[in-house]
Amino acid sequence: MTKTSLLLLSTLALVAAACGDDPVSYSDPVGLKLNVKSGDVENGVLLDEKNVNTESGNPYGAFVGAAEAEIGGSPSRIEVEAATLTLEATSTGVDGLPAVFAGDVVVGFVMNGSTTSHAVGTATITADAVAGPLAMAVDFDSSDLSEQDYADLVGGSFKIVLSGPAATGFDGLGADANLTVVLTFRAYE
């Protein structure tokens, strides 16, 4: 065999090995609507939560269904790759995220079975922030979940929770802030 043939075979073997190491996965963004009002401020904090499967059209359920079809079964792992927060134009009394929140805003999951909380993403709302979308720092991988919490995650049996310190004066604005959190999920075989 020539050196060129050996080099070609070695290269092909490396490419084949690398391709075999990549797990099959499926990714999709899931938008979730949340709402906070001036009257919701409690001890300086704003909080809204909703069951993920109650979003109009159940986009999370659609993600899980599409992921199972793509990877050929229930995912072995689900992670959140990206997250954004947006103040929608349909809001009243506020025109940017700094009018609603001041400081660190957190998005998390609370599993319905165990009521365990899992942080998903954070963003710091500064005075120069706009309505969004504002990218959040993400740190969520289902590898750390208990068996029960993972079953709740796959089954869509959890709440999405958004919380953060209210902006100074938000409680007196009579404002209604419509927010969208977009989470980009990835499921692995």
C-alpha contacts under 8 A as a table, 3 or more apart, distances in Angstrom:
res1	aa1	res2	aa2	distance
1	M	5	S	6.28
1	M	6	L	6.75
2	T	5	S	5.19
2	T	6	L	6.31
3	K	6	L	5.10
3	K	7	L	6.04
4	T	7	L	5.07
4	T	8	L	6.10
5	S	8	L	5.07
5	S	9	L	6.13
6	L	9	L	5.12
6	L	10	S	6.04
7	L	10	S	5.10
7	L	11	T	6.11
8	L	11	T	5.15
8	L	12	L	6.18
9	L	12	L	5.10
9	L	13	A	6.10
10	S	13	A	5.10
10	S	14	L	6.26
11	T	14	L	5.16
11	T	15	V	6.23
12	L	15	V	5.10
12	L	16	A	6.08
13	A	16	A	5.13
13	A	17	A	6.07
14	L	17	A	5.08
14	L	18	A	6.07
15	V	18	A	5.11
15	V	19	C	6.15
16	A	19	C	5.17
16	A	20	G	6.19
17	A	20	G	5.12
17	A	21	D	6.40
18	A	21	D	5.24
18	A	22	D	6.84
19	C	22	D	5.56
20	G	23	P	7.58
23	P	188	Y	6.56
23	P	189	E	6.49
24	V	71	I	5.94
24	V	188	Y	5.92
24	V	189	E	5.60
25	S	67	A	7.42
25	S	70	E	7.50
25	S	71	I	6.24
25	S	186	R	6.62
25	S	187	A	5.41
25	S	188	Y	4.31
25	S	189	E	6.13
26	Y	66	A	7.85
26	Y	67	A	5.28
26	Y	70	E	6.58
26	Y	71	I	7.14
26	Y	186	R	5.46
26	Y	187	A	5.29
26	Y	188	Y	6.66
27	S	63	F	7.95
27	S	67	A	7.45
27	S	184	T	6.81
27	S	185	F	5.49
27	S	186	R	4.13
27	S	187	A	6.40
28	D	63	F	6.44
28	D	184	T	5.50
28	D	185	F	5.64
28	D	186	R	6.71
29	P	182	V	6.29
29	P	183	L	5.50
29	P	184	T	3.94
29	P	185	F	6.15
30	V	59	P	5.79
30	V	60	Y	6.04
30	V	63	F	7.48
30	V	182	V	5.43
30	V	183	L	5.26
30	V	184	T	6.06
30	V	185	F	7.33
31	G	59	P	7.17
31	G	180	T	6.48
31	G	181	V	5.78
31	G	182	V	4.25
31	G	183	L	6.48
32	L	52	V	7.63
32	L	55	E	6.37
32	L	180	T	5.55
32	L	181	V	5.28
32	L	182	V	6.21
33	K	55	E	7.23
33	K	178	N	7.18
33	K	179	L	5.78
33	K	180	T	4.60
33	K	181	V	6.53
34	L	48	D	6.45
34	L	49	E	7.18
34	L	50	K	7.64
34	L	162	L	7.89
34	L	178	N	6.13
34	L	179	L	5.06
34	L	180	T	6.05
34	L	181	V	7.55
35	N	48	D	6.47
35	N	176	D	7.19
35	N	177	A	5.63
35	N	178	N	4.67
35	N	179	L	5.70
36	V	40	D	6.30
36	V	46	L	6.83
36	V	47	L	7.01
36	V	48	D	6.37
36	V	176	D	6.13
36	V	177	A	5.26
36	V	178	N	6.79
36	V	179	L	7.88
37	K	40	D	5.28
37	K	41	V	7.61
37	K	171	D	7.88
37	K	174	G	7.18
37	K	175	A	5.54
37	K	176	D	4.45
37	K	177	A	5.96
38	S	41	V	6.11
38	S	170	F	5.66
38	S	171	D	4.23
38	S	172	G	6.35
38	S	173	L	6.22
38	S	174	G	5.34
38	S	175	A	5.21
38	S	176	D	6.65
39	G	171	D	5.96
39	G	174	G	7.35
40	D	46	L	6.13
40	D	47	L	7.37
40	D	171	D	7.59
41	V	44	G	5.71
41	V	45	V	5.38
41	V	46	L	5.04
41	V	47	L	7.82
41	V	166	A	6.72
41	V	171	D	5.95
42	E	45	V	5.27
42	E	46	L	6.61
44	G	165	P	5.81
44	G	166	A	5.61
45	V	163	S	7.02
45	V	164	G	5.64
45	V	165	P	4.38
45	V	166	A	5.22
46	L	101	F	7.90
46	L	163	S	5.49
46	L	164	G	5.54
46	L	165	P	6.04
46	L	166	A	5.62
47	L	161	V	7.16
47	L	162	L	5.64
47	L	163	S	4.29
47	L	164	G	6.75
48	D	161	V	5.86
48	D	162	L	5.42
48	D	163	S	6.58
49	E	159	K	6.21
49	E	160	I	5.47
49	E	161	V	4.27
49	E	162	L	6.27
50	K	54	T	7.21
50	K	159	K	5.14
50	K	160	I	5.64
50	K	161	V	6.84
51	N	54	T	5.52
51	N	55	E	7.58
51	N	157	S	7.16
51	N	158	F	5.69
51	N	159	K	4.09
51	N	160	I	6.29
52	V	55	E	6.07
52	V	58	N	7.44
52	V	60	Y	6.77
52	V	156	G	6.31
52	V	157	S	7.26
52	V	158	F	6.11
52	V	159	K	5.43
52	V	160	I	6.00
53	N	58	N	5.18
53	N	59	P	7.71
53	N	60	Y	6.59
53	N	61	G	6.57
53	N	156	G	5.80
53	N	157	S	7.21
53	N	158	F	7.99
54	T	58	N	6.18
55	E	58	N	5.04
55	E	59	P	7.00
56	S	59	P	7.48
58	N	61	G	5.34
58	N	62	A	6.38
59	P	62	A	4.89
59	P	63	F	6.13
60	Y	63	F	4.95
60	Y	64	V	6.33
60	Y	156	G	7.00
61	G	64	V	5.17
61	G	65	G	6.14
61	G	155	G	7.82
61	G	156	G	6.49
62	A	65	G	5.08
62	A	66	A	6.05
63	F	66	A	5.19
63	F	67	A	5.96
64	V	67	A	5.01
64	V	68	E	6.09
64	V	154	V	6.90
64	V	187	A	7.90
65	G	68	E	5.22
65	G	69	A	6.29
66	A	69	A	5.09
66	A	70	E	6.12
67	A	70	E	5.05
67	A	71	I	6.01
67	A	75	P	7.38
67	A	187	A	6.24
68	E	71	I	5.34
68	E	72	G	5.48
68	E	73	G	4.70
68	E	74	S	5.38
68	E	75	P	6.55
69	A	72	G	5.29
69	A	73	G	6.66
71	I	74	S	7.78
71	I	75	P	7.34
71	I	188	Y	7.09
71	I	189	E	5.36
72	G	189	E	7.38
73	G	189	E	7.17
74	S	154	V	7.93
74	S	189	E	7.13
75	P	78	I	6.84
75	P	154	V	7.76
75	P	187	A	5.65
75	P	188	Y	5.23
75	P	189	E	4.90
76	S	187	A	7.47
76	S	188	Y	5.77
76	S	189	E	5.38
77	R	141	D	7.48
77	R	142	S	5.75
77	R	143	S	6.38
77	R	187	A	5.80
77	R	188	Y	5.34
77	R	189	E	7.27
78	I	141	D	6.23
78	I	142	S	5.41
78	I	143	S	7.89
78	I	185	F	6.80
78	I	186	R	5.58
78	I	187	A	4.39
78	I	188	Y	6.39
79	E	140	F	5.81
79	E	141	D	4.29
79	E	142	S	5.93
79	E	185	F	5.70
79	E	186	R	5.33
79	E	187	A	6.59
80	V	83	A	7.52
80	V	120	V	7.41
80	V	138	V	6.99
80	V	139	D	7.45
80	V	140	F	5.65
80	V	141	D	6.57
80	V	183	L	6.50
80	V	184	T	5.62
80	V	185	F	4.49
80	V	186	R	6.24
81	E	138	V	6.90
81	E	183	L	7.56
81	E	184	T	5.47
81	E	185	F	5.94
81	E	186	R	6.74
82	A	135	A	7.64
82	A	136	M	7.20
82	A	137	A	7.62
82	A	138	V	6.13
82	A	183	L	5.87
82	A	184	T	5.11
82	A	185	F	7.57
83	A	121	G	6.79
83	A	135	A	6.01
83	A	136	M	5.30
83	A	137	A	7.33
83	A	138	V	6.62
83	A	181	V	6.90
83	A	182	V	5.47
83	A	183	L	4.52
83	A	184	T	6.27
84	T	132	G	7.82
84	T	133	P	5.59
84	T	134	L	5.19
84	T	135	A	4.48
84	T	136	M	5.48
84	T	180	T	7.98
84	T	181	V	5.63
84	T	182	V	5.26
84	T	183	L	6.80
85	L	132	G	6.27
85	L	133	P	5.28
85	L	134	L	5.12
85	L	135	A	6.67
85	L	136	M	7.24
85	L	179	L	6.99
85	L	180	T	5.80
85	L	181	V	4.71
85	L	182	V	6.69
86	T	97	L	7.66
86	T	131	A	5.74
86	T	132	G	4.38
86	T	133	P	4.47
86	T	134	L	6.30
86	T	179	L	5.56
86	T	180	T	5.17
86	T	181	V	6.57
87	L	91	S	7.18
87	L	95	D	7.79
87	L	96	G	6.49
87	L	97	L	6.15
87	L	131	A	4.89
87	L	132	G	6.21
87	L	133	P	7.64
87	L	177	A	6.77
87	L	178	N	5.98
87	L	179	L	4.66
87	L	180	T	6.59
88	E	91	S	5.79
88	E	131	A	7.23
88	E	177	A	7.51
88	E	178	N	5.47
88	E	179	L	5.69
88	E	180	T	6.97
89	A	95	D	7.64
89	A	178	N	7.93
90	T	178	N	6.58
91	S	94	V	6.57
91	S	95	D	7.53
91	S	175	A	7.62
91	S	176	D	5.58
91	S	177	A	4.72
91	S	178	N	5.12
92	T	95	D	7.76
92	T	175	A	5.46
92	T	176	D	5.16
92	T	177	A	6.45
93	G	173	L	6.43
93	G	174	G	6.69
93	G	175	A	4.42
93	G	176	D	6.57
93	G	177	A	7.84
94	V	97	L	7.91
94	V	99	A	5.80
94	V	100	V	7.04
94	V	175	A	6.36
94	V	176	D	7.66
94	V	177	A	6.95
95	D	99	A	6.92
95	D	131	A	6.66
96	G	99	A	5.62
96	G	100	V	7.21
96	G	129	A	7.18
96	G	130	V	4.99
96	G	131	A	4.17
96	G	132	G	7.77
97	L	100	V	5.22
97	L	101	F	6.03
97	L	125	I	6.87
97	L	129	A	6.43
97	L	130	V	5.90
97	L	131	A	5.18
97	L	132	G	7.40
98	P	101	F	5.30
98	P	102	A	6.03
98	P	125	I	6.05
98	P	126	T	6.28
98	P	127	A	5.52
98	P	128	D	7.44
98	P	129	A	6.18
98	P	130	V	7.21
98	P	167	A	6.54
99	A	102	A	7.85
99	A	167	A	5.72
99	A	168	T	7.90
99	A	170	F	6.64
100	V	166	A	5.87
100	V	167	A	5.13
100	V	170	F	6.05
100	V	177	A	7.31
101	F	105	V	7.34
101	F	125	I	6.36
101	F	164	G	6.37
101	F	165	P	5.64
101	F	166	A	4.50
101	F	167	A	4.43
102	A	124	T	7.70
102	A	125	I	5.51
102	A	126	T	6.59
102	A	127	A	7.89
102	A	164	G	7.44
102	A	165	P	5.56
102	A	166	A	5.77
102	A	167	A	4.65
102	A	168	T	7.49
103	G	124	T	5.10
103	G	125	I	5.01
103	G	126	T	6.57
103	G	164	G	7.12
103	G	165	P	6.29
104	D	122	T	6.49
104	D	123	A	5.57
104	D	124	T	4.27
104	D	125	I	6.17
104	D	164	G	5.95
104	D	165	P	7.11
105	V	122	T	5.55
105	V	123	A	5.35
105	V	124	T	6.15
105	V	125	I	7.08
105	V	162	L	7.11
105	V	163	S	5.67
105	V	164	G	4.31
105	V	165	P	7.20
106	V	119	A	7.33
106	V	120	V	7.56
106	V	121	G	5.85
106	V	122	T	4.52
106	V	123	A	6.76
106	V	161	V	7.90
106	V	162	L	5.74
106	V	163	S	5.43
106	V	164	G	6.25
107	V	119	A	6.43
107	V	120	V	5.58
107	V	121	G	5.22
107	V	122	T	6.30
107	V	160	I	7.02
107	V	161	V	5.57
107	V	162	L	4.63
107	V	163	S	6.72
108	G	117	S	6.76
108	G	118	H	5.49
108	G	119	A	4.35
108	G	120	V	4.79
108	G	121	G	6.83
108	G	160	I	5.82
108	G	161	V	5.15
108	G	162	L	6.65
109	F	117	S	5.68
109	F	118	H	5.17
109	F	119	A	6.51
109	F	120	V	6.96
109	F	158	F	6.35
109	F	159	K	5.52
109	F	160	I	4.79
109	F	161	V	6.01
110	V	115	T	5.52
110	V	116	T	5.50
110	V	117	S	4.41
110	V	118	H	6.37
110	V	158	F	5.53
110	V	159	K	5.12
110	V	160	I	6.60
110	V	161	V	7.18
111	M	114	S	5.80
111	M	115	T	4.92
111	M	116	T	5.56
111	M	117	S	6.65
111	M	149	D	6.03
111	M	152	D	6.31
111	M	153	L	7.33
111	M	157	S	6.49
111	M	158	F	4.31
111	M	159	K	6.41
112	N	115	T	5.31
112	N	116	T	7.95
112	N	152	D	6.98
112	N	157	S	5.65
112	N	158	F	4.95
112	N	159	K	7.02
113	G	148	Q	7.17
113	G	149	D	7.06
113	G	152	D	6.94
113	G	157	S	7.65
114	S	148	Q	7.51
114	S	149	D	6.88
116	T	149	D	7.81
118	H	140	F	7.80
119	A	139	D	7.18
119	A	140	F	6.82
120	V	138	V	5.75
120	V	139	D	5.44
120	V	140	F	4.96
121	G	136	M	5.68
121	G	137	A	5.25
121	G	138	V	4.22
121	G	139	D	5.98
121	G	140	F	7.51
122	T	136	M	5.19
122	T	137	A	5.28
122	T	138	V	6.71
123	A	134	L	7.62
123	A	135	A	7.06
123	A	136	M	4.72
123	A	137	A	6.26
125	I	129	A	6.19
126	T	129	A	5.44
129	A	132	G	7.58
129	A	134	L	7.88
130	V	134	L	7.85
131	A	134	L	7.63
141	D	144	D	6.58
142	S	145	L	5.30
142	S	150	Y	6.69
145	L	148	Q	7.92
145	L	149	D	5.73
145	L	150	Y	5.68
146	S	149	D	5.17
146	S	150	Y	6.08
147	E	150	Y	5.15
147	E	151	A	6.24
148	Q	151	A	5.11
148	Q	152	D	6.32
149	D	152	D	5.00
149	D	153	L	6.17
150	Y	153	L	4.89
150	Y	154	V	6.25
151	A	154	V	5.28
151	A	155	G	5.97
152	D	155	G	4.98
152	D	156	G	5.88
152	D	157	S	4.61
152	D	158	F	6.29
153	L	156	G	5.26
153	L	157	S	6.11
153	L	158	F	6.49
154	V	157	S	7.72
166	A	170	F	6.37
166	A	171	D	7.69
167	A	170	F	5.41
168	T	171	D	7.75
169	G	172	G	5.49
169	G	173	L	6.69
170	F	173	L	5.33
170	F	174	G	7.78
170	F	175	A	7.21
171	D	174	G	7.06
171	D	175	A	7.93
